[in-house]
Amino acid sequence: MHAFRSIRYKIFTGKYEPDGTLSDAVANVDTHFFLANPASQIIYQYLTRFVLETCRAVLGKQPSDLQVLDWGAGKGHVAYFLNRLGVRIRCCDIHRGDDDSTFGQHTPVIDRFRIRVDPLKHAYALPYASASMDAVLSFGVLEHVPCIPESLREINRVLKPGGLFFCLFLPYAFSWTQRLAHLRGDHYHPVLFSKSKVLGLLRRAHFELLDLWHRQLLPKNSAVYPHPHVFESLDLFCTEFTPLKYLATNIEFVAGKTSPETNRRAP
């Protein structure tokens, strides 16, 4: 776990400038405001770089050799950033008409940068061969799927032995922002997660937890900060080194594929 933590610290304490090309693509699109907002856009830069460097360190592969699945591509920005980093990425999303799906919303990023998204017709089944992916990414997706245990088992199936599952932007059960949203009648995140719940789900789906952390104490998507890197540094300090981390918006984790036999032997 310490190796993963050192990669996180290295990436999350870096300083990255907003991507002007992406900002231009989403200018004046209200539903994509967070991608033009430096405070929230740089989070995706941190996290996609973390995905790349973790895969490089753990799997020993260069970006162009990785097979990565963006599970629930949404607006396409995760694929955009990983493509810019040289990663070969496959995208999929459920084929339905609501604004959480790629296929039910305006998608200027996907359209402009010609990002292919495979339509999923089943609630959890994936149209990919078993053991075909080095990594699967869930950027704010797992909490929205109707069949979480089945989805995790399907993700496990398509991962290669030793493959990695990155679950990011997972809403935390004790988050002050999530609780405030619920009190205001906003149930966009109806399911909240604790570490014990994550461990139980991963164990049943034959995953091993490799690293878990709290992130985002301060609002980012709707807040515009004058010096976003300063606020991000403060946020990182609070969620890594103080008890305030237990009020953070999200928990995030990396899990590795294990065999059913390994899970049966586990205490």
HELIX and SHEET records of a PDB file:
HELIX    1   1 HIS A    2  PHE A   12  1                                  11    
HELIX    2   2 GLY A   20  VAL A   26  1                                   7    
HELIX    3   3 ASP A   30  HIS A   32  5                                   3    
HELIX    4   4 PHE A   33  ALA A   36  1                                   4    
HELIX    5   5 PRO A   38  LEU A   59  1                                  22    
HELIX    6   6 PRO A   63  ASP A   65  5                                   3    
HELIX    7   7 HIS A   77  ARG A   84  1                                   8    
HELIX    8   8 THR A  102  GLY A  104  5                                   3    
HELIX    9   9 PRO A  108  ARG A  112  1                                   5    
HELIX   10  10 LEU A  142  HIS A  144  5                                   3    
HELIX   11  11 ILE A  148  VAL A  158  1                                  11    
HELIX   12  12 TRP A  176  LEU A  183  1                                   8    
HELIX   13  13 LYS A  195  ARG A  204  1                                  10    
HELIX   14  14 PRO A  228  PHE A  241  1                                  14    
HELIX   15  15 PRO A  243  LEU A  247  5                                   5    
HELIX   16  16 PRO A  260  ARG A  265  1                                   6    
SHEET    1   A 7 VAL A 117  LEU A 120  0                                        
SHEET    2   A 7 ILE A  89  ILE A  94  1                                        
SHEET    3   A 7 VAL A  68  TRP A  71  1                                        
SHEET    4   A 7 MET A 133  PHE A 139  1                                        
SHEET    5   A 7 LEU A 159  PRO A 171  1                                        
SHEET    6   A 7 ASN A 250  LYS A 257 -1                                        
SHEET    7   A 7 PHE A 207  ARG A 215 -1                                        
END                                                                             
